[in-house]
Amino acid sequence: MRQAMSEWNAHLPEYRRLCCNPQTHNQSYYEYGSDFQNRIYKHPDGDDPTLAANYWHFWTGTGVLYESNMVFSSRQKWINGAAADAFGIKSAMKHEPGHTLGLGHSSFWIAVMFPTLPDNTVRCDLKSDDLGALAARYS
């Protein structure tokens, strides 16, 4: 996660950079909701086919982000790389912070922010489409 955040941060102004604090970035089971804690966790999501999701909370009026929770399906097989019938955790860990930064999905199939991640696929390199969306948002 720190590596993914570092790569996004290399393209952001300092006041907009992502940070990871072990005191507030818990890796545990957690029910959805706002508690001013940033969490990364696996969730048994029933029949939902979603691999991962990001739930963020902003202060009304100011637009300041005060919480971002990343949820990974515990029903899926995760791997550090690419393999048949498994999903790349690094790719998902790179994609979800993009949503925290306010980016939507890309239509460019090799972009990190493409909405789906097939098994046996790695998308860990930020592409021009990802960086263009980031620049448009924070320029």
N, C-alpha and C positions, 0 to 999 in steps of 0.2 A: 504494500500500500504506500509506504513512504517513497519508493521509487516512482510509482505512478504519479503521486502528488508532486514530486520534484520535477518530473518532466512537464507537467502542466504549468507549474510555477515558473519554469524557465521562460515562458511566453506571457507572463502576467506582470502588471505593475506590482510593486512591492505591497501596496496597501490592499491588494485583492488576492494575495497568495493563500493557498490552502496550507493548513498546518495539522500536525498529528501530535496530540498530547496523550500519553498513556493514562493520564488521570481522567480524561474525559472521553477517550475513544475506547470504549469497552468492546470486547469481543465475546459476546454472550447471547443467550436466548433473550428475546425482549419482545413484548407486545407493542404494537404501533401506538404512538402518542408522542406528545411533546413534553420533555422533562429537562431541557437545557443540557442534555448529554448527547454527544456524537457517538453513535454505535455502529459497529460492523458485526453482523451476526448471521447465523444460519437460521432459517425458519422452515418448519414443516408446512408447506403451503398447500396441502391437499391436492386437488386436481388442477391447480393453476399451472400452466406450462411456462410461466415466466422463470427465467434463470436467475435474474437479479433485479432489484428495484432500488430506487433511492427516494427517500421521503425527507423533504426539507421544509424548514419553517422560517419565515421572514417576519420581522416586525412590521405590522401594518403602518402605512404612512411613510416610514423611512426606507423600507426595502432592504434593511440590513439582515443578512442571514445569521440566525442564532443557533441553528441546529441542522444537522444532516445525518440521516441514518441510512446505511447501506445494508440491504437484506439479500442474502444468497440462499437459494433453494437447497435444503438439505436432502431433497429427493434426487438430486442430480449427482453424477460422478464428476468430481472436479480433479483436474490434474495441472501440474506446473509445466505446461507445454501443449503439445497436440497429440491426440490419440483418438482412434475410432471409439465411439460410444462414450466419450468423455469431453468435458468442456474446460477450456483454458481459464484458470482462475486469474492469471495476470491480465488477460484480455478484459475480463469483467471488471477487475479492479482498476483498469485504466478507463473504462467506459463510464462507470458510475460517478466518479468525481466530475466528469464533464457535465452531468446534470446538475451537480451541486454548483457549478460555475454558471449555470443558467442556459446551457446549450441543449438544443433539442436533437432529434435524430437526423442523420445525414442520409441522403439518397445515394451517396458514393459507396459502393459495396466494400471497398477495402478500408474505408475510414474507421477509426476507433468508435465513432459515434453512430455507425450503422446500427439499425434497431435489432438485428438478429445476429446470433453467433452460432454457426453450425458446429457440430462436434468436429474434432480433428482440425480445428482452425485456430490460428493465433493472429490477433490484431493488437499489437502492442506499440506500434510506431505511429505517432501522430502524423497524419497526412495533411496535405495542403487544405483540404476541405475542413478538417478539424481546426487547424490554425487560422483559417480564414474566418470561421464562425467566431472563434475566440477574439480575434482582432476586431471584428465588427462590433462585438459586444463591449469590449473594453478599450476602444481607441478614443 
